[in-house]
């Protein structure tokens, strides 16, 4: 199972036999009051900074969201995507719950984008899949439907299955669906960690598609969220998760992903780990001395 | 200054298994002598790898890929070394002692010894004293290297040395020991000639026995 995304010149492959894919979450005004105010006022300086910082930190794909109340979200989303792609050469994850915004984003994006997202609701699938097909994109399928988000992992699996089956009716390859099995806050749903890992396993073995999710949801409402997030992500990689929407600018997240890749056998000769952990000033190399 | 040797050296330091055989061939095609290629292009590179490892700058995977690159290069060079009558630096018999199944450390030592230009006879793991003695009689090594990873199998090193003494072969070799629980003190106590704390220093120690 390989999901191929692209930008103007770069290709990113999400898959179970390769290093984990980081979808940078920062360009999202939800819960970021200042960013929301600035974007609404046409000031994109913070977006620029976030884009560059995430690329520097190792993001492979950038999520772009312009969900600000009372603005022309489709236009602002398209504008933000164009701005981001003029700065960085990475595939874009177009993030909106508004169909028109997804449409305008897809119309301007360069390369093969990831649409975030479709749900298992018929209305959602009927609106999003034709767009995904038309623009040759890939799509994140969230495992909730008309009945909302089930706390029963079997139901969430059934919804994921429905999405994967339905997508093929639209002539979209199964590889172009990435399932988000929904990460529930462990503070409120005590078994959500175990359930999520079980779901990951079922999705990869029974459905054969990639997985993603908002990794930091797991720690909502708890102290030391970074500590939970980092260990969760490493455990998720070990259980077969292939990508996450997360913040690569957090060193603890980056370290967890590198450790997860290392333990999953996706870091050839441990070189990524070694390079990230060499002490500063090291890396000297002496030349051959000729007598 | 030879570009061919520099490329070969750099390739081994980078652990470039793909390029190293080609680099050896290029050096041969340039008319460089096989022993010069071996010593100046390859052994010197592995010695630098060992040095970087001892300084904490290189890590085990880097040492491994460098050793693999060197071995790939040796595959091309060996027939030429044989044809031009170049002998190995010396022979080392290597093994993990009786009752001990650990082989990762022993394999690293083997790779570094080969990288230093030794011919290595690797007896594997769980090697009985008699098997060491047999191998000494067969291969006439200058050095015997024993490994043990457990405090419970460590005493077998002393037992093996005693058996070698009784068999009359101990005088013909230098014995070196190593492994996580082993210390220089212990080595001395059981009558070994030396102790090395890691694979790189094992190669250096073996070389020092030849002087």
Interface residues (C-beta under 8 A of the other chain):
Chain A: X269 X270 X271 X274 X278 X279 X282 X283 X284 X285 X286 X287 X288 X289 X290
Chain B: X1 X2 X5 X6 X9 X10 X13 X15 X40 X41 X44 X45 X48 X56 X57 X59 X61 X62 X64 X65
